Amino acid sequence: MYMALIELKDVSKLYGFGDATSVALEEVNLAIEQGECVAVMGPSGSGKSTLMNIIGLLDRPTHGDYYLSGKHVSRLGANQRARTRRDRIGFIFQSFNLLPRLTALENVALPLLYKGRSPAKRTRKAWDMLERVGLGDRVFYYPRQLSGGQTQSVAIARALVNDPQLIIADEPTGSLDSNSSRLVMELLSEIHKTGNTVVFVTHNPELTRYATRVVYMQDGAIKYDEQTKLGEVGRYARQVMYAVPETTEEDDLAGVSAIMPVLDKRGVAADKKTKLPRRKSTSHKKRKVLKK
């Protein structure tokens, strides 16, 4: 019998007691196959982080069941959950969570220390991971000596060093500029293409271009679940997050032509490979000007 890597069945998460009870997740059902890249979207307070905490075994559901590779993990004890997280799940956080007094190499090697690997094996594996993310020449740098994108790349290397089945990234580009965000997402895309399963939270619809599936959450429930093509923003994500009607290629080109002079004045470099995000207030006004 074929089983999904992640399977949530009627999972709910409640906080508080009595009249003060709040529902963070409400009977969520979700299955994610090995090798998928899933973007989780939704407004603040919709349950995205709670969902990630349960999938990452940082929290338990109040009701329902969670299966990881067919194993019922929602009721594991604290020690068993910790071992499963260490061996099978890699985490990437918005705030990086690197130790400032350790070099990039030492930060990446840390999970291997907890796993009991020898110093030589830790160093070799961590070095290999840093080279894989393009930081082979920064292994002895401290976090304060790295750019935001480089720091997040170190965090990605650390998440990969134990060869996890699953990568969970909670707003991995939330504190980065556009160029660093693109660097990090391209890196996650490469990791996904090698066969890793990636689940990431984002508020930016443009980043769903890197996903094969978009899950949209609202009020603790999954409201929409859409398969997408790599390189494209999902139809529902575009409608909900941009709140503009579907446009033609001619409209897209016109919108880009209209906004380019504004960007040039601000000194923003144009990247031909990246489409500019369209917002309701800006796009509508630009199109109206063009029609005149």
N, C-alpha and C positions, 0 to 999 in steps of 0.2 A: 504493500500500500504506500502510495507516494504522499509525503507530508511536507508542508511548508516549513521554512526555517523559523518563522515567527507566526504564531497563531493565538489570537486573543478571542475568547468566547464570552460574550455578555459581561465584559469587564466594567465595573463601576468603582469609583473612588470617592469616598465621602470624607469630609473634614468637619470636626466639631461634634457637638452633641445637642440633642433636643431641638429647640427652636433655633439654635445657632448653627445647625448643620448646613453645610454647603456642599453641592455636588460638583466635583471637578471633572469626573468622567461618568457618563451615563450609558450603561449597557453597550459598550463599544465592541464591535466584531471586526477583526482585521486579520488578514493573512498576507504574509510577505514571503515570496519565494526566494530561494538562493539566487544571487546575481542581480537582483533588482536594485535600482537606485530610486528611492522614494523621497519626494519633497513633501513635508507636512506644513501646511499654511493655515492661517486663521487669525482673527483679531486677538489682542491681548486678553487673557482670561478665558480663552476658548478651550483650554485643556491640553495644549500642545506639549508644554513642559512636563505635565503630569504623565501624559502618555509616554514620553521619552524616558522618564524616571522608572516607569513600570517595565517598559521593554528592556531598559538597561539594568534591571534588578536593583535599582537604588531605592525602590519603594514597592510595596505590595498592594494588590487590589483589595478593596473592601469586600467586593463580591466578584464572582466570575473566575475564569481559569486562563492561565498563560502557559503556552507550550513553546519551548525552544528546541528545535530539531526533534520534536516529538516527545520531549521530556517535560513532565509537569513541573514547572519551576516556580510557580506563584506561591507555593507554600513551603519552599525550602527554608531551612534555618539560616541564621545570619552567617555562619562560617561557610556553609555550602554556597550561599549566594555570592559571598566574597570570592570564593575559588572560581565559580562560574564566570563572574565578571572579569577576573584576572586572566583566565585562560581563553575565553571565547568572545569577549566584547572589547572593542577599543573606543575610547571616548575622546571627542574633540569639543572643547568649550569655547564660548565667545571670549572669555577673559584669559584664555591660554592655559592658566594654572601651572605655569612652569615655576620651579624653585629658583629664585633670583641669585642665590649663592652657588649654584651649580652651572657648569658649562652646558652647552647644547648636547655634547656627547654624554655627559653624566645624567642630564635630564632624560634623555632617550633610553639610557641603560637602566634607569631606575626600576621599571617593571620586571626586568630580568633578575635584578637583585632580589626582589620579593619572591621570585620563582626559584631561587636557589642556584642560578647559573654561576659558573666560575668567572672571575674577573676578566680573563682572556676572552671567554665566549661572549660576555656582556659587551666588551669593548668592540669586538669584531662585528657583532650583529648590529649594535647601535651605529657604528661607523657606516656600515652598509646601508642602513635605513636613511641616514642623513645624505648619503650620496644619491640615493633613490629620489629624494625630494629636492635635489639640486643644491645641497648645502655641504658638500664634501669639503669645501674650503672654509667652513665656518664652525668646525667641530669644537674648537676650543674657545669660541666666543661665548660671553655671558648674555642672557636675555636682554639686558639694557643696551648691549652693543649691536642689537639686531633691529631691523625695521619690523613694522607690524606684520607684514606678509611673511617675512622670514621667521618671526617668532611663531606664527601659526603653523608654518611648515615644520618647525621643530616639534610642535604639539602633534601634528599629523604623524610624523615619524615615530614619536613615542606611542601613539595609538596603534601603529602597525607592527611594532617590534615583537609582539607576542604572537603574530600571525593569527589574528582573531577571525572568527566567522563573520562577525558583524561590526560595522563601524557606525557609531551614533554621533552625529554632529549637531549640537544645539546652537543655532545662530553662528556658524563658524566665521562669517564675514561681518558680523554685526558691529564690530569696532574698527573695521578697516576701511581705507579709502577705496575708490573704484578700481585702481590698478592692482592693489594688493588683493582685493576681493576676487578679481579675475584670475590672479595667480593661484590663489587657494582653491577656487572652484575647478580650474583646469587640472590641478593636482588631484583633487578628489575624483574628477572624471577619469583620469588615468588609472587611479586605484580601482574604480568601478570596472573599467574595461579589462582589468586583469582577472576579474571574477569575484571580487569582493562585493558583499551586500552592503549598501550604504543607505542610511536613513538620516535625513537632515531637516532641521527646522529653519524656515526663513520667512521674513516678511516681504521679501523682494520678489515680485513675480518674474522678473528677468532671470533669476537664478534657477527657475524651474526648467530652463533650457537644458540644464545638465541632468535632469531626471528622466526616468522612463515612466514615471507615474506620479501623480499629484493627489494628495489626500487633503481635503479642505475641512477644517473643524470649526464648529460654532456651538457655544453653550454646552461644552463637554461631550459633544457627539460628532460623529463623522457625517457631514452633510453631503459630501460629494467625493467620489473616488474615480479618478480619470487616468486612463493609460495615455501616455504622450510619446511623441517622437523626440529623440535627442536633437537639440538645436532649436526646438520650437516651444513657445509658451503655450500651455494648455488652454483650450477654448474657455473652459469655465474659470480658470485662474485669471485669464485676461478680462473676462466680463465682470467678475466679482471685484478684483483688485483695481482694475483701471476704470471700471464703470463707464465704458464707452462702447458704442456699437462696433460690430465687426467692420473692418475697413479693407479696402483694396490695396494692392501693391502701389498703385498710383498715389493713394492717400498717404501711405507710409513715406514714399519718396518726397512728397510735397511737405509733409510735416518735418522731415529731416532737413530739407532745404530751408525751411522757415526758421528753424531753431539754431542752425549752424552759426550764423553771424553773432548770436547772443553768446554761444559757447566760446567762440573765438575771442570775443572781447574779454571774457573771464580767464582766458589762457588755458582752456581745457583742450587737451589733445584729442583729436578725432581718431577713433579706431574703426577701420572699415569692416572689421569682422564682428563688431558688437553693435546691435541695434540699440538706439537710444530709447530709454523708458518713456512711455507716454502717460501723462496724468490727465485727469478729466479737465481740470481748469485750464491747463496750458494747451493741450491738444485742440480742444474745442475752439479756443480763441484763435489759434494759429490757422485752423482750417477756415474759419470765418473770414479772416483777413485775406487769405488766398482767393476765396470765392469772389470777393469784391474786386 
